[in-house]
């Protein structure tokens, strides 16, 4: 079986032992540069029976599937599969797998980091002090405050644990609440409007899908407290960025901590870069050695299990 990795750039799997393990089961072709067009991506994949997708900038459109008739499986490194047209994959008989939970601890910690950095105004204080100013700004204590977690997958559950660990009252909203899940994780599920209106920090930890794109827009931001902090380590498209910029400028909310954006890399003229009440990082929440190693193992395991007739971590289009 020919497995192609079209997008290991920046490289994370080329020298990993997981790749050597895959070579015991299949022929592997690895590209350590970015395909500059859909045509170039197709040329890399045309003969492939399997694909390991490392980077979300590779878009698996209906045109890609139509041009790659040998393709049987795509194993995506990551939880989100929003760069893969799942309906087209199903029509062409291509199985799509992901790597759930591999970076839950790493992303959960990063969510906390952004919360604290925004609450304590760390970037601004650091800049002031380096500039020779002994500036002492008012800060927010998170202990005793309410953390609202949007989503309840592996990452969201980790954020719930971390928030509770620093003394926050934690609530959550999900498409799939249940009394059983609430008891198991000792969390209270609420409606989205209640979460937005009562939380001091809102952390977005939900998978990007057609149902969640634009989930937080101008209407939702107006529901939040003027002292609230919004944290997003999920996907940029879940938030209406223009509405968020306006909310931050007008003081409708106090601050934001953002690791993800609609356009990545973030353009140098992005208004987020000039707002003093925003903390930004370049989509790095899941980039730790531990998460990388776990993700590489899982993305390879998906292929090996498929070859052996036992596919795992299968993603289907939403009903």
C-alpha positions as CSV (number, residue, x, y, z in Angstrom):
1,X,0.0,0.0,0.0
2,X,1.3,3.4,-0.9
3,X,1.0,6.0,1.8
4,X,1.7,9.7,1.0
5,X,2.4,12.4,3.5
6,X,1.9,15.6,1.4
7,X,2.5,18.3,4.0
8,X,5.1,17.6,6.7
9,X,6.0,21.3,6.8
10,X,7.1,22.5,9.3
11,X,8.3,19.0,9.8
12,X,7.2,16.9,12.9
13,X,7.0,13.3,11.7
14,X,10.0,12.9,9.3
15,X,12.4,11.7,12.0
16,X,9.9,10.1,14.4
17,X,10.0,6.4,15.2
18,X,6.3,6.2,14.3
19,X,7.2,6.8,10.7
20,X,9.7,4.0,10.7
21,X,7.1,1.7,12.2
22,X,4.7,2.6,9.3
23,X,7.4,1.7,6.8
24,X,7.3,-1.8,8.1
25,X,3.7,-2.0,6.8
26,X,3.6,0.2,3.7
27,X,5.6,2.2,1.1
28,X,5.8,5.8,2.3
29,X,6.5,9.0,0.3
30,X,7.0,12.1,2.4
31,X,6.9,15.7,1.2
32,X,8.6,18.2,3.5
33,X,7.3,21.3,1.7
34,X,3.9,22.9,1.4
35,X,1.9,22.3,-1.8
36,X,1.4,25.7,-3.3
37,X,-1.8,24.9,-5.1
38,X,-4.6,22.3,-5.3
39,X,-3.0,21.1,-8.5
40,X,0.3,20.4,-6.7
41,X,-1.5,18.7,-3.9
42,X,-3.3,16.4,-6.4
43,X,0.0,15.6,-8.1
44,X,1.4,14.4,-4.8
45,X,-1.6,12.3,-4.0
46,X,-2.6,10.9,-7.4
47,X,-1.2,7.4,-6.9
48,X,-1.7,7.2,-3.1
49,X,-4.0,4.6,-1.5
50,X,-3.5,6.2,1.9
51,X,-2.7,9.7,3.1
52,X,-1.4,11.0,6.4
53,X,-2.5,14.7,6.6
54,X,-0.2,16.7,8.9
55,X,-1.3,20.3,8.2
56,X,-4.7,21.9,8.0
57,X,-3.6,24.0,5.1
58,X,-3.9,21.0,2.9
59,X,-7.6,21.1,1.8
60,X,-9.2,17.8,0.7
61,X,-11.9,19.2,-1.6
62,X,-14.3,17.3,-3.8
63,X,-11.9,18.0,-6.7
64,X,-9.1,16.4,-4.9
65,X,-11.1,13.2,-4.2
66,X,-12.3,13.1,-7.8
67,X,-8.7,13.3,-9.1
68,X,-7.3,10.6,-6.7
69,X,-9.3,7.5,-7.5
70,X,-6.9,5.1,-5.7
71,X,-7.4,6.8,-2.3
72,X,-8.9,4.7,0.4
73,X,-8.0,6.4,3.7
74,X,-7.0,9.8,5.1
75,X,-5.5,9.8,8.6
76,X,-5.6,13.4,10.0
77,X,-3.2,14.5,12.6
78,X,-5.6,16.5,14.8
79,X,-9.0,16.4,16.3
80,X,-10.6,18.7,13.8
81,X,-11.2,17.5,10.2
82,X,-12.6,20.8,8.9
83,X,-10.0,20.8,6.1
84,X,-11.5,17.6,4.7
85,X,-14.8,17.5,2.9
86,X,-16.3,14.5,4.7
87,X,-19.3,14.3,2.4
88,X,-17.0,14.0,-0.7
89,X,-14.8,11.5,1.1
90,X,-17.8,9.3,1.8
91,X,-19.1,9.6,-1.8
92,X,-15.7,8.4,-3.1
93,X,-15.4,5.6,-0.5
94,X,-12.6,7.2,1.4
95,X,-12.3,6.6,5.1
96,X,-11.3,9.6,7.2
97,X,-9.8,9.1,10.7
98,X,-8.5,11.6,13.2
99,X,-6.4,11.5,16.4
100,X,-8.8,12.4,19.3
101,X,-7.4,13.4,22.6
102,X,-3.8,13.4,21.7
103,X,-3.2,17.0,22.7
104,X,-5.8,17.4,25.3
105,X,-3.4,18.1,28.2
106,X,-1.3,20.4,26.1
107,X,-4.2,22.5,24.7
108,X,-5.9,22.5,28.1
109,X,-2.7,24.0,29.7
110,X,-2.5,26.6,26.9
111,X,-6.1,27.6,27.5
112,X,-5.2,28.2,31.1
113,X,-2.1,30.2,30.0
114,X,-4.1,32.5,27.8
115,X,-6.7,33.0,30.6
116,X,-4.1,34.0,33.1
117,X,-2.1,36.1,30.7
118,X,-5.2,38.1,29.7
119,X,-6.5,38.3,33.3
120,X,-3.1,39.5,34.6
121,X,-2.2,41.6,31.5
122,X,1.1,39.8,31.3
123,X,2.1,40.8,27.8
124,X,1.4,44.5,28.4
125,X,3.2,44.5,31.8
126,X,6.2,42.7,30.3
127,X,6.4,45.3,27.5
128,X,6.1,48.2,29.8
129,X,8.8,46.9,32.2
130,X,11.2,46.2,29.3
131,X,10.6,49.8,28.1
132,X,11.7,51.1,31.4
133,X,8.3,51.8,33.0
134,X,7.2,50.6,36.4
135,X,3.6,50.4,35.3
136,X,1.2,48.7,37.7
137,X,-2.1,47.8,36.1
138,X,-5.2,46.4,37.7
139,X,-5.5,42.6,37.3
140,X,-8.2,40.0,37.6
141,X,-8.1,37.1,40.1
142,X,-9.6,33.9,38.6
143,X,-10.1,32.0,41.9
144,X,-13.8,32.1,42.8
145,X,-14.8,33.3,39.3
146,X,-17.0,31.3,36.8
147,X,-15.4,29.5,33.9
148,X,-17.7,28.6,31.0
149,X,-16.4,25.9,28.7
150,X,-17.9,25.7,25.3
151,X,-17.8,22.0,24.2
152,X,-17.2,18.9,26.2
153,X,-14.8,16.7,24.3
154,X,-11.3,15.6,25.5
155,X,-9.8,19.1,25.5
156,X,-12.9,20.7,27.1
157,X,-12.9,18.1,29.9
158,X,-9.2,18.9,30.6
159,X,-10.0,22.6,30.8
160,X,-12.8,21.8,33.2
161,X,-10.3,20.0,35.5
162,X,-7.8,22.8,35.3
163,X,-10.3,25.5,35.9
164,X,-11.6,23.6,38.9
165,X,-8.0,23.1,40.1
166,X,-7.4,26.8,40.4
167,X,-10.6,27.3,42.3
168,X,-13.0,28.4,39.6
169,X,-16.7,27.5,39.4
170,X,-17.0,25.6,36.1
171,X,-20.0,25.3,33.8
172,X,-20.3,23.9,30.3
173,X,-22.4,23.9,27.2
174,X,-22.4,21.1,24.6
175,X,-24.6,19.8,21.8
176,X,-24.8,16.5,23.8
177,X,-25.5,17.2,27.5
178,X,-26.7,14.4,29.7
179,X,-27.2,13.7,33.4
180,X,-24.8,10.8,33.1
181,X,-22.0,12.9,31.7
182,X,-22.7,15.7,34.3
183,X,-22.4,13.2,37.2
184,X,-19.3,11.5,35.7
185,X,-17.4,14.7,35.3
186,X,-18.9,16.7,38.2
187,X,-19.9,19.5,35.9
188,X,-23.1,21.5,35.4
189,X,-24.4,21.8,31.8
190,X,-26.3,25.0,31.0
191,X,-27.7,26.7,27.9
192,X,-25.4,28.7,25.8
193,X,-27.0,32.0,26.7
194,X,-26.7,31.3,30.4
195,X,-23.1,30.3,30.0
196,X,-22.2,33.5,28.1
197,X,-24.1,35.8,30.4
198,X,-22.8,34.4,33.7
199,X,-19.2,33.4,32.9
200,X,-16.2,35.5,33.8
201,X,-14.1,33.5,31.4
202,X,-15.5,31.8,28.3
203,X,-13.2,29.1,26.9
204,X,-13.9,27.8,23.4
205,X,-12.9,24.1,23.2
206,X,-15.4,22.7,20.6
207,X,-14.7,21.1,17.3
208,X,-15.1,23.2,14.1
209,X,-18.0,22.0,12.0
210,X,-20.8,23.5,10.0
211,X,-22.8,23.8,13.2
212,X,-20.1,25.7,15.1
213,X,-18.8,28.1,12.4
214,X,-19.8,31.6,13.5
215,X,-21.2,30.2,16.8
216,X,-20.0,33.3,18.7
217,X,-21.0,36.4,16.8
218,X,-22.1,40.0,17.7
219,X,-25.3,38.8,19.4
220,X,-23.4,36.3,21.6
221,X,-20.6,38.7,22.5
222,X,-23.2,41.3,23.7
223,X,-24.5,38.7,26.2
224,X,-21.1,38.5,27.9
225,X,-20.1,40.5,30.9
226,X,-18.1,43.7,30.2
227,X,-15.4,42.2,32.6
228,X,-15.3,38.9,30.8
229,X,-12.4,37.2,29.0
230,X,-12.9,35.1,25.8
231,X,-10.3,32.4,25.1
232,X,-10.2,30.4,21.8
233,X,-7.9,27.5,21.3
234,X,-10.3,25.6,18.9
235,X,-10.7,27.2,15.5
236,X,-10.8,30.8,14.4
237,X,-14.0,30.3,12.3
238,X,-16.0,29.6,15.4
239,X,-15.9,33.3,16.3
240,X,-17.0,36.2,14.1
241,X,-13.6,38.0,14.2
242,X,-14.9,41.4,13.1
243,X,-17.5,41.3,15.9
244,X,-14.9,40.3,18.4
245,X,-12.6,43.2,17.4
246,X,-15.5,45.6,17.8
247,X,-16.4,44.1,21.2
248,X,-12.8,44.4,22.4
249,X,-12.5,48.0,21.1
250,X,-15.8,49.1,22.6
251,X,-15.3,47.5,26.0
252,X,-18.2,45.1,25.5
253,X,-15.8,42.5,26.9
254,X,-12.6,43.0,28.7
255,X,-10.0,40.9,26.9
256,X,-9.3,37.9,24.7
257,X,-6.7,35.2,24.5
258,X,-6.4,33.7,21.0
259,X,-4.4,30.9,19.6
260,X,-6.4,30.4,16.4
261,X,-7.6,32.7,13.6
262,X,-9.7,32.5,10.5
263,X,-6.6,33.3,8.4
264,X,-3.4,31.6,9.4
265,X,-0.6,32.8,9.5
266,X,-2.2,35.9,11.0
267,X,-1.7,38.8,8.6
268,X,0.6,41.6,9.9
269,X,-2.2,44.1,9.6
270,X,-4.6,42.1,11.7
271,X,-6.4,44.5,14.2
272,X,-5.8,41.9,16.9
273,X,-2.1,42.8,16.9
274,X,-2.8,46.4,17.8
275,X,-5.3,45.8,20.6
276,X,-3.8,46.0,24.1
277,X,-6.4,43.8,25.6
278,X,-5.6,40.8,23.4
279,X,-3.1,38.0,24.0
280,X,-2.1,36.1,20.8
281,X,-0.1,33.0,20.0
282,X,0.4,31.4,16.6
283,X,-1.7,28.2,16.8
284,X,0.8,26.5,19.1
285,X,-1.5,25.1,21.9
286,X,-0.8,21.5,20.9
287,X,2.9,21.8,20.1
288,X,4.7,20.1,23.0
289,X,7.0,17.1,22.7
290,X,4.5,14.9,24.5
291,X,1.6,15.9,22.3
292,X,3.6,15.6,19.1
293,X,4.8,12.1,19.9
294,X,1.3,11.0,20.9
295,X,-0.2,12.4,17.7
296,X,2.4,10.8,15.5
297,X,1.7,7.4,17.1
298,X,-2.0,7.8,16.6
299,X,-1.9,9.1,13.0
300,X,0.3,6.1,12.1
301,X,-1.8,3.6,14.1
302,X,-4.9,4.7,12.1
303,X,-3.2,3.6,8.9
304,X,-1.8,0.3,10.3
305,X,-5.1,-0.7,11.8
306,X,-6.8,0.0,8.4
307,X,-4.2,-2.1,6.6
308,X,-4.9,-4.9,9.1
309,X,-8.7,-4.6,8.6
310,X,-9.5,-2.9,11.9
311,X,-10.1,0.8,11.2
312,X,-10.3,3.1,14.2
313,X,-11.0,6.7,15.0
314,X,-13.4,7.0,12.0
315,X,-15.0,10.4,11.3
316,X,-18.3,10.6,9.4
317,X,-20.2,13.6,8.0
318,X,-22.7,15.1,10.4
319,X,-26.2,14.1,9.9
